[in-house]
Amino acid sequence: MALSDFLRSQFIEIIEWTDDSRDTLAYRWPDEDREIKRGAKLVVRESQVVQFVYLGQYGDLFGPGTHTLTTDNIPILTRLQGWKYGFESPFKADVYYVITRTFTGNKWGTSNPVMMRDQDFGIVRVRAFGTYDFRIVEPAKFLKEVAGTDHHFRLDEFVDVMRSRLVSAFSEAIATARIPVLDVAARYSELGEALLPVLNPILRGKYGLELTAFVVENVSVPPEVEAAIDKRSSMAAVGNLNDYVKFQMAQGMAEGGAGVGGVGAEMAVGFAIAKEMMSQVGGTLAQGTPAVPGAPVAVPQPAPAGGGLPEVLTPAAVAEALGVTEADVIASLEAGDLKGRRIGSQWRITRAALNEFLQ
């Protein structure tokens, strides 16, 4: 081998790389300790950019096309090298090919629940997963924060590295957006579109990435929150609460008196009867009038504030008026001699029924 051929083999004259893997994000061009000569050709294809790194510092960035490396088109590297009047000698630098196409169908998900503050349920633990599409928009920041010095950074490594970071960005975004849990669990497509403007500034600023699509496929909440959501849905479906209560009372009466439903129905019916009895219009018992044979006996019950005696009396009040024990009154009620209404375990007697009993 001639000396000129040997020297030529020590210098890099053409730099190019063809990506045939479809899963490569960044690739460091192998220089094998050779130096790049002045006037070398740099070939950058579509969906590629080339980032020069000199002694750990990021230099010039080249887009698609064929470039001749001279002092004029590598100003940053010229400044870093300290060439005041241009360079004639070969130089060394790391050359990274970064892929800028969109990588689609990548999965994301929360391994642990995300804590978020909800206006309806307070602090809620939320799990979520879905898919996203992304591309690299700031190669230098991406190499620094994500790929590092890896000579061949692939998509599977990226997914492992970015899963927790993306979930962290998702947590920040959903907290900033203040989207209620009820909306998160019901409007997945709109949620993904709404989160894009919030997620992208975070990912671009931290990692040099941009999401082109963010899809939320499922959001799950703890069982107690699901139960609360179901109750709200049921209440909304019922509509008129008064009609719903009447329906429950009718069901309880149809099923019989046994059980809580039956007791509740009996009490509701009893209260309705008592209300109807109190609303009846009746004559007031005379107070202070001398007793006349055959006339109704006036019950010495304290007069209400509006004047007159109440329409409905208790067994104790009737016993006091008749001068007997309360047990005697209840015995007459149970025998049917004195007419009254039983509501639960309590008896109520109208004044009309007491007058009829005494006649």
Steps between C-alpha positions, in 0.01 A plus 500: 500500500638841399556760770233726349247216512588429863459864599171521312371199695564684825264782406125495457391637165133395485260476794164336433270247663193316375240403759356158423384409850181714526542510878814715534472842662866602517817347350861604560697470178802271557822691438742226615727773641538657157487872441272698268692677228428847376253493213347164600149427372214459748187327364177546694185334371137597549368443855858530628706776662866488600628644826873563543639467855850623577659415837156459658366829362225514240615653173334547162175339388444394137169424331428285192737546206868464408736733685867580452670548836694825490552788738207686345229244579620380842523833688430354844761228460745758365451707814530197729822390326644847524571534126538869443582489132337174394628149530720302266575200718260211572295508818317257725135529605217265586233487229148401609224419253161578659178374340226765475215295355186432707504181706143371536306261723714518813333388821493688829342425837516574871667222697378665823188712561531872428372726777284786376270755665141484375232761561232234557679219686801673658835313476461210255741226388486455121653236273519554124654353186495558125725565198696795363691614189811715532793652312830663594500879452812606694780246431757653736261495796381150412858369487587670827191404703385169349742314271824606666818357346331177385649417160172344378192617692192297406127534552472226763759679715311825450171346617665372818670833568200718418216304658540650846589842356193506279276395790655779706423749221146356474451550874615862476280561197182352645556693824552823305197440276275435807285250310235340728515124551150463354625658175828307501313170519247587231673713234821321403541639147440859605730452798793396280458803274462731798818369664723542192546879542583442866732200453706632206655803674608270786649232271663751266654698784632195686578243229486666157196293398158581358189284510304495176222286651409403854223244547344414837350153465388445858485681834413305813421628849476320837185288565356749748519780242340271240217433746453874555489554123242221466285657773511835326398335175211325677381825656514671164302213346232519773432867435211602729590388853140528627375258233787265584402495871138426412614218276714353783202523740277318256762229455534459878122465541484241220779295657332497840583622847805283556842654479628853496314588181168389648554690826599811307191472284273453806652803671461709186134396466442566872643850476282567199188386693593715800546800274159437343332465842655825626385682189137403552275783607318426826317686770690614805416360836344748736707598800356606840138399404305317775443135431160420357370144510548334161730774377861427393758536771759770432857375519714718729789521253714816495383727225737554205635844427235560231208419735297178542618143563701289257306274269719195579552376859737253660384214727661684795290811433178295468581314826553828681171639366301189599675446835619149410838343432671507163490117496118514519487731199734276298292192593186676368685592182617142442149367574355741243269678746695823458587578141856604429789464260820311573816648348792269563476427873306818587122564515333821397130588568302778340268717710206385290576134584525583871166685495339206322637261761360705786149542358 
